[in-house]
Amino acid sequence: MTNDAPLYKNEVMLLSQTFFIKDNQAELLLCAHKYDFDILFFNEVQDFVMAVEGDRGNSLFVIDLDALHSMQADMHDSRKTLMLGELLQRLPSEQSYVYLQTVRQGGRYLLQQRLVDSNCLAYAEKPIANDVLVDKLFTLFVQKKRGDLVRLVYLGEPVGLDEAALLQARVEVIHHGDSQTLHLRVKELQPDLVLITDAEYERTESLVRVLKKNIEADPVREITLLQRHPNAALTRSALASGFDEIILMTDPDVLAAQLINRANKIRVNKDLIGKDRATGLLNKIGLQKKAQELIRQAAGEARPLAFGIVDIDKFKTINDTWGHYFGDIVIKRLSLTLAPHIGERDLLSRFGGEEFVVVFWDCTLEEGWRRLDAMRQAFCAIPFEVKPGDTRHFSFSGGVAAYPEYKSENELFLRADAMLYEAKEGGRNQICVAPSGHGKSSQH
């Protein structure tokens, strides 16, 4: 298959014994490729170190500690095997490493201490199933990409937080002064964190129940009570009411550090819930939340949006003819093709199967069609080598609708989906748009 873009977004570099690689390489690769990362295998420390030093991307570096017992070609003494200290000394210190160890090794606390004090990103015990290992590595990739803004709504008197520093850590603090309208503010802003002082909770005890019983409540959102003084009875009452966490106010800087830690965990949870594991794009849950937020922003700033749905043509035939593994490759290629056309405030989602959704910020219907059609042409140009000497090209169809002609995320989706259906019925490999006035569709 020919294409300048890499097939997988991320890489794992694995230093392991030869027999481990031989027994696990094929299955490990199959599992990893489904999660959109590749694995490069090494059984010589010198080659592994050179690869780590040359890495400029977002790789993970995994070391099977059984590699210590393997023969190393660059060692000239009669021993030919490495001690742990020698291995750690040779590893580039600017990187962090994932260590695989046996249960026996895991039972030695001093060894664990040595590892975690030596650029250890994480460790895992063997035996570990390939799919489990790959899933854990995927989570580590997610944790390394903590960039989304976390929004915090604060109810109560200010406590001296350094809000500029929090914003630098991608935590936005929004003050709200009225407990009776807090539920409306939360509904409007959809924050990730709600921080309520003990004074406000004592004044309006039903606050958390009102927030949590809303059927649209975000399951990832955390509601935290800020206590100025220890009070066991109040703590028990707050937990029974539904607070997720209790923080004792000791110092503004300590509170800021606690909030940043909570924000980091929220980002990871949001990614695991709201991202498609095969492509790293938003999934259906992630898209719906972000699309609703984008529509709110468009309404506030009087900006248009274009909402597009694309679906790979004859995808069942692709799977049936060349297999589901090849079909997964086509899906990954499409995600890589669409991504460069997405602006900073645009959204891109793998909505399900071979169906993708794009939302273009500050974009008219006509411009949305042009941008989606440029994506279509780029995808059609990709040569797929289905077998040696046999190259095929594939296509997708799409439909576009626009805000404010259609007001809600659901209306936009249904209208764009109807246009997608017309594109399929009209011969595929084209984009149809929903015109103004809800009239007959047009295609280009």
JOQUI-V104364 format. One record per residue. N is the residue number from 1. RES is the residue in one letter. PSI is psi in whole degrees, -180 to 180 (* if undefined). OMEGA is omega in radians with two decimals (999 if undefined). D_LAST is the distance of its C-alpha to the last C-alpha in Angstrom with 1 decimal. Layout:
BEGIN
N,RES,PSI,OMEGA,D_LAST / N,RES,PSI,OMEGA,D_LAST
END
This chain:
BEGIN
1,M,131,-3.00,30.0 / 2,T,127,3.06,28.9 / 3,N,142,-3.13,27.3 / 4,D,-30,-3.10,28.7 / 5,A,143,3.07,28.3 / 6,P,146,-3.11,31.2 / 7,L,-36,-3.10,30.7 / 8,Y,143,-3.02,32.7 / 9,K,-34,-3.03,32.8 / 10,N,165,3.13,36.6 / 11,E,147,2.93,39.7 / 12,V,129,3.02,43.1 / 13,M,120,-3.02,46.0 / 14,L,119,3.03,48.8 / 15,L,119,-3.06,52.4 / 16,S,171,3.06,54.2 / 17,Q,153,-3.10,56.8 / 18,T,-44,-3.09,56.0 / 19,F,-34,3.12,56.8 / 20,F,-44,3.12,54.6 / 21,I,-47,-3.09,51.7 / 22,K,-43,-3.07,52.4 / 23,D,-27,-2.97,52.7 / 24,N,-9,-2.96,49.7 / 25,Q,-50,-3.05,47.2 / 26,A,-47,-3.11,44.9 / 27,E,-39,3.09,44.7 / 28,L,-43,-3.13,44.4 / 29,L,-44,3.13,41.4 / 30,L,-45,3.12,39.7 / 31,C,-45,-3.09,40.3 / 32,A,-41,-3.09,39.3 / 33,H,-31,3.08,36.0 / 34,K,-24,3.13,34.9 / 35,Y,11,3.04,35.5 / 36,D,35,2.91,33.5 / 37,F,156,-3.11,36.6 / 38,D,161,3.10,38.5 / 39,I,128,3.03,42.3 / 40,L,130,-3.01,44.4 / 41,F,138,3.12,47.9 / 42,F,142,3.00,51.1 / 43,N,7,3.04,54.7 / 44,E,127,-3.11,56.3 / 45,V,-41,-3.09,56.7 / 46,Q,-39,3.11,56.5 / 47,D,-40,3.12,53.1 / 48,F,-46,-3.13,51.8 / 49,V,-42,3.12,53.2 / 50,M,-41,3.13,51.5 / 51,A,-41,3.10,48.1 / 52,V,-44,-3.13,48.6 / 53,E,-31,-3.12,49.7 / 54,G,-4,-3.09,46.6 / 55,D,135,3.11,44.1 / 56,R,10,-3.05,41.8 / 57,G,-141,-3.07,39.4 / 58,N,45,-3.03,39.7 / 59,S,158,2.92,41.9 / 60,L,144,-3.09,44.5 / 61,F,117,-3.03,47.9 / 62,V,133,-3.12,49.8 / 63,I,119,3.00,53.4 / 64,D,115,-3.04,55.3 / 65,L,-15,3.02,58.8 / 66,D,-15,3.07,60.2 / 67,A,-19,3.09,59.1 / 68,L,-26,-3.07,62.3 / 69,H,1,-3.12,64.2 / 70,S,160,-3.13,62.4 / 71,M,130,-3.14,63.7 / 72,Q,122,-3.00,62.2 / 73,A,-25,-3.06,62.4 / 74,D,6,3.08,63.0 / 75,M,131,-2.95,66.0 / 76,H,-5,3.12,69.3 / 77,D,176,-3.06,71.9 / 78,S,-20,-3.07,73.2 / 79,R,-48,3.08,71.4 / 80,K,3,3.11,67.9 / 81,T,160,-3.06,66.4 / 82,L,146,2.87,65.2 / 83,M,157,-3.11,66.6 / 84,L,-44,-3.13,64.2 / 85,G,-38,3.12,65.4 / 86,E,-41,3.11,64.7 / 87,L,-50,-3.10,61.1 / 88,L,-35,-3.14,60.4 / 89,Q,-31,-3.10,61.9 / 90,R,-18,-3.09,59.7 / 91,L,137,3.07,56.4 / 92,P,127,-3.00,54.5 / 93,S,-13,-3.11,55.5 / 94,E,-4,3.13,52.3 / 95,Q,163,3.06,50.4 / 96,S,156,-2.97,50.9 / 97,Y,149,3.02,51.5 / 98,V,125,-3.09,51.2 / 99,Y,133,3.01,54.4 / 100,L,129,-3.07,54.9 / 101,Q,161,3.09,58.5 / 102,T,166,3.08,60.8 / 103,V,-38,3.12,62.3 / 104,R,-44,3.10,65.6 / 105,Q,-39,-3.13,64.1 / 106,G,-22,3.13,62.5 / 107,G,-4,-3.12,65.9 / 108,R,103,-3.03,67.3 / 109,Y,-40,-3.12,66.7 / 110,L,-33,3.06,67.8 / 111,L,-43,3.10,65.1 / 112,Q,-43,3.13,62.5 / 113,Q,-41,3.14,63.8 / 114,R,-42,-3.12,63.7 / 115,L,-50,-3.05,60.0 / 116,V,-21,3.07,58.7 / 117,D,4,-3.06,60.6 / 118,S,62,3.07,59.0 / 119,N,42,-3.14,55.4 / 120,C,119,3.04,54.6 / 121,L,-40,3.12,51.2 / 122,A,163,3.00,52.0 / 123,Y,157,-3.14,54.2 / 124,A,151,3.14,54.1 / 125,E,142,3.03,56.7 / 126,K,154,0.02,56.6 / 127,P,144,3.10,56.3 / 128,I,130,-3.11,52.8 / 129,A,146,-3.09,50.2 / 130,N,-43,-3.11,47.3 / 131,D,-34,3.10,44.6 / 132,V,-45,3.11,46.7 / 133,L,-45,-3.12,47.1 / 134,V,-40,3.11,43.4 / 135,D,-41,3.11,42.7 / 136,K,-39,3.11,45.2 / 137,L,-39,3.09,43.8 / 138,F,-42,3.11,40.3 / 139,T,-38,3.11,42.0 / 140,L,-38,3.05,43.6 / 141,F,-43,3.12,40.2 / 142,V,-44,-3.08,39.0 / 143,Q,-24,-3.13,42.2 / 144,K,-8,-3.09,41.7 / 145,K,72,-3.08,38.5 / 146,R,74,-3.05,39.8 / 147,G,-19,-3.04,37.6 / 148,D,144,3.09,36.2 / 149,L,132,3.05,37.8 / 150,V,126,-3.07,40.3 / 151,R,131,-3.12,40.9 / 152,L,124,3.03,44.5 / 153,V,127,-3.04,45.7 / 154,Y,122,3.11,49.5 / 155,L,116,3.12,51.7 / 156,G,179,3.14,55.2 / 157,E,142,3.12,57.2 / 158,P,149,-3.11,56.0 / 159,V,22,3.05,57.9 / 160,G,23,3.11,57.4 / 161,L,142,3.03,54.3 / 162,D,89,-3.02,52.9 / 163,E,-27,3.08,49.4 / 164,A,-41,3.11,48.3 / 165,A,-39,3.09,49.4 / 166,L,-40,3.13,47.6 / 167,L,-36,3.06,44.4 / 168,Q,-31,3.08,44.8 / 169,A,13,3.08,45.0 / 170,R,38,3.03,41.7 / 171,V,116,-3.12,43.5 / 172,E,125,-3.12,42.8 / 173,V,127,3.12,45.7 / 174,I,120,-3.11,45.1 / 175,H,142,3.06,48.3 / 176,H,133,-2.97,48.7 / 177,G,-5,-3.00,52.0 / 178,D,114,-3.12,52.1 / 179,S,-30,-3.09,52.5 / 180,Q,-21,-3.14,51.8 / 181,T,10,-3.14,48.2 / 182,L,-41,-3.11,47.5 / 183,H,-33,3.10,45.6 / 184,L,-39,3.12,43.2 / 185,R,-40,3.10,42.8 / 186,V,-41,3.10,42.1 / 187,K,-39,-3.11,39.5 / 188,E,-47,-3.00,37.8 / 189,L,-22,-3.09,37.9 / 190,Q,58,-3.10,37.9 / 191,P,163,3.11,40.4 / 192,D,-27,-3.14,41.4 / 193,L,140,2.99,45.0 / 194,V,123,-3.12,47.2 / 195,L,121,-3.06,50.7 / 196,I,129,3.12,53.3 / 197,T,157,-3.14,56.9 / 198,D,-33,3.13,59.9 / 199,A,-43,3.13,61.0 / 200,E,-38,3.13,57.7 / 201,Y,-43,3.12,57.9 / 202,E,-32,-3.13,61.5 / 203,R,-38,-3.10,60.5 / 204,T,87,-2.98,57.7 / 205,E,-24,-3.05,58.3 / 206,S,5,-3.03,55.3 / 207,L,-52,-3.02,52.6 / 208,V,-39,3.14,51.4 / 209,R,-40,3.12,51.5 / 210,V,-41,-3.13,49.3 / 211,L,-40,-3.00,46.8 / 212,K,-25,-3.11,46.8 / 213,K,-11,3.08,46.8 / 214,N,126,-3.07,43.4 / 215,I,-20,3.13,41.2 / 216,E,9,-3.11,38.4 / 217,A,136,3.14,40.9 / 218,D,122,-3.11,39.5 / 219,P,-19,3.14,41.6 / 220,V,-20,-3.08,41.7 / 221,R,137,3.10,43.0 / 222,E,136,3.11,46.7 / 223,I,119,-2.96,49.1 / 224,T,138,3.06,52.2 / 225,L,131,3.08,55.5 / 226,L,110,-3.14,57.2 / 227,Q,128,3.11,61.0 / 228,R,-27,-3.14,63.2 / 229,H,144,3.12,66.4 / 230,P,135,3.14,67.0 / 231,N,98,-3.03,67.3 / 232,A,-40,-3.12,67.4 / 233,A,-43,3.12,67.4 / 234,L,-39,3.13,64.3 / 235,T,-47,3.12,62.5 / 236,R,-42,3.14,63.2 / 237,S,-42,-3.12,62.0 / 238,A,-44,3.12,58.8 / 239,L,-39,3.11,58.0 / 240,A,-30,3.13,58.8 / 241,S,-21,3.11,56.4 / 242,G,3,3.07,53.5 / 243,F,142,3.13,53.4 / 244,D,-28,-3.07,52.0 / 245,E,152,3.05,54.2 / 246,I,126,3.08,57.3 / 247,I,129,3.10,57.7 / 248,L,123,-3.11,61.1 / 249,M,110,3.11,60.9 / 250,T,-40,-3.06,63.1 / 251,D,138,-3.12,61.5 / 252,P,-38,-3.14,58.3 / 253,D,-39,3.08,57.5 / 254,V,-42,3.11,58.1 / 255,L,-43,3.12,55.9 / 256,A,-43,3.12,53.1 / 257,A,-40,3.11,53.5 / 258,Q,-41,-3.14,53.4 / 259,L,-38,3.10,50.3 / 260,I,-41,3.09,48.6 / 261,N,-43,3.11,49.7 / 262,R,-40,-3.14,48.3 / 263,A,-40,3.13,45.0 / 264,N,-42,3.12,44.7 / 265,K,-37,3.11,45.4 / 266,I,-41,3.12,42.9 / 267,R,-45,3.14,40.2 / 268,V,-47,-3.14,41.1 / 269,N,-40,3.12,41.1 / 270,K,-40,3.12,37.7 / 271,D,-42,-3.12,36.2 / 272,L,-34,3.13,37.9 / 273,I,-40,-2.96,36.7 / 274,G,4,-3.13,33.3 / 275,K,145,3.04,32.1 / 276,D,125,-3.02,30.9 / 277,R,-29,-3.09,33.6 / 278,A,-31,-3.06,31.7 / 279,T,-16,-3.07,29.2 / 280,G,1,3.12,30.8 / 281,L,169,3.01,27.8 / 282,L,142,2.97,28.1 / 283,N,-168,-3.08,28.6 / 284,K,-45,-3.13,28.0 / 285,I,-47,-3.12,31.2 / 286,G,-40,-3.14,30.6 / 287,L,-47,-3.06,27.0 / 288,Q,-43,3.14,28.1 / 289,K,-47,-3.09,30.9 / 290,K,-34,3.11,29.0 / 291,A,-41,3.10,26.0 / 292,Q,-40,3.10,28.6 / 293,E,-40,-3.14,30.3 / 294,L,-38,3.09,27.1 / 295,I,-40,3.08,26.4 / 296,R,-42,3.12,30.0 / 297,Q,-40,3.13,29.7 / 298,A,-38,3.10,26.6 / 299,A,-41,-3.13,28.6 / 300,G,-31,-3.09,31.6 / 301,E,4,-3.14,29.8 / 302,A,51,3.13,27.4 / 303,R,148,3.07,24.3 / 304,P,158,3.03,20.8 / 305,L,147,2.98,19.4 / 306,A,129,-3.06,16.0 / 307,F,117,-3.07,16.7 / 308,G,144,3.03,14.6 / 309,I,132,3.08,15.7 / 310,V,150,-3.10,15.1 / 311,D,128,-3.11,17.0 / 312,I,131,-3.11,18.0 / 313,D,136,3.06,17.3 / 314,K,43,-3.08,20.6 / 315,F,-33,3.10,22.7 / 316,K,-39,3.10,25.7 / 317,T,-39,3.10,25.8 / 318,I,-48,3.13,25.9 / 319,N,-45,-3.08,28.8 / 320,D,-31,-3.06,30.6 / 321,T,-44,-3.02,30.4 / 322,W,1,3.05,31.2 / 323,G,157,-3.09,32.6 / 324,H,-31,3.11,31.9 / 325,Y,-43,3.08,33.0 / 326,F,-38,3.08,30.3 / 327,G,-39,3.08,27.8 / 328,D,-38,3.11,29.1 / 329,I,-41,3.12,28.5 / 330,V,-41,3.13,24.8 / 331,I,-43,3.13,24.5 / 332,K,-41,3.12,26.4 / 333,R,-40,3.11,24.3 / 334,L,-43,3.14,21.1 / 335,S,-39,3.11,23.1 / 336,L,-29,3.12,24.2 / 337,T,-40,-3.10,20.7 / 338,L,-37,-2.98,19.3 / 339,A,-43,-3.12,22.6 / 340,P,-15,-3.13,22.4 / 341,H,1,-3.05,19.2 / 342,I,128,3.12,21.1 / 343,G,175,-3.05,23.1 / 344,E,-36,-3.10,26.6 / 345,R,4,3.08,25.9 / 346,D,166,3.09,22.8 / 347,L,145,3.08,23.3 / 348,L,129,-3.06,22.5 / 349,S,140,2.85,23.8 / 350,R,103,-2.97,24.3 / 351,F,-27,3.13,24.4 / 352,G,137,3.12,25.9 / 353,G,-124,-3.12,25.8 / 354,E,17,-3.09,22.6 / 355,E,131,-3.14,20.7 / 356,F,151,3.10,20.0 / 357,V,137,3.04,19.3 / 358,V,144,3.03,18.5 / 359,V,119,-3.11,19.4 / 360,F,124,3.12,18.7 / 361,W,142,3.07,21.5 / 362,D,53,-2.99,21.3 / 363,C,129,3.11,17.6 / 364,T,171,3.13,15.5 / 365,L,-46,-3.11,12.5 / 366,E,-44,3.13,10.2 / 367,E,-35,3.08,12.2 / 368,G,-41,3.08,12.1 / 369,W,-45,-3.11,8.4 / 370,R,-43,-3.11,9.1 / 371,R,-41,3.13,12.3 / 372,L,-35,3.12,11.2 / 373,D,-33,3.05,8.8 / 374,A,-38,3.05,11.8 / 375,M,-43,-3.14,13.9 / 376,R,-46,-3.13,12.1 / 377,Q,-39,3.13,12.6 / 378,A,-41,3.14,16.1 / 379,F,-40,3.13,17.0 / 380,C,-26,-3.07,16.0 / 381,A,-11,-3.07,18.3 / 382,I,125,3.05,21.3 / 383,P,129,3.07,23.9 / 384,F,121,3.11,25.9 / 385,E,101,-3.08,29.3 / 386,V,-26,2.99,30.1 / 387,K,163,-3.07,33.5 / 388,P,123,3.11,35.3 / 389,G,-3,-3.11,33.6 / 390,D,105,-3.09,30.7 / 391,T,134,3.13,27.4 / 392,R,160,3.02,24.2 / 393,H,143,-3.14,20.6 / 394,F,170,-3.07,18.9 / 395,S,171,2.97,15.4 / 396,F,160,3.04,14.2 / 397,S,158,-3.10,11.8 / 398,G,160,3.04,11.2 / 399,G,147,-3.08,11.2 / 400,V,138,2.97,11.8 / 401,A,165,-3.02,14.3 / 402,A,146,2.93,16.3 / 403,Y,137,0.29,20.0 / 404,P,8,3.11,22.0 / 405,E,-41,3.03,20.0 / 406,Y,129,-2.83,21.1 / 407,K,-38,-3.00,24.4 / 408,S,164,3.09,25.5 / 409,E,-39,-3.14,24.5 / 410,N,-43,3.11,24.8 / 411,E,-43,3.13,22.7 / 412,L,-44,-3.12,19.9 / 413,F,-47,-3.10,20.2 / 414,L,-40,-3.12,20.4 / 415,R,-44,3.11,17.4 / 416,A,-37,3.11,15.2 / 417,D,-37,3.08,16.9 / 418,A,-38,3.11,16.1 / 419,M,-35,3.05,12.3 / 420,L,-43,3.12,13.1 / 421,Y,-41,3.12,15.1 / 422,E,-37,3.11,12.4 / 423,A,-41,3.10,10.2 / 424,K,-47,-3.12,13.6 / 425,E,-28,-3.10,14.5 / 426,G,5,3.07,11.5 / 427,G,-2,3.11,12.4 / 428,R,176,3.09,12.0 / 429,N,47,3.13,10.7 / 430,Q,166,3.12,7.3 / 431,I,127,3.07,6.7 / 432,C,147,-3.10,7.0 / 433,V,152,3.05,8.7 / 434,A,112,-3.05,12.0 / 435,P,170,3.08,12.4 / 436,S,149,3.12,15.8 / 437,G,6,3.07,18.5 / 438,H,29,-3.10,17.6 / 439,G,-155,-3.08,16.1 / 440,K,146,-3.12,13.6 / 441,S,163,3.04,10.4 / 442,S,155,3.12,6.9 / 443,Q,161,-3.06,3.7 / 444,H,*,999,0.0
END
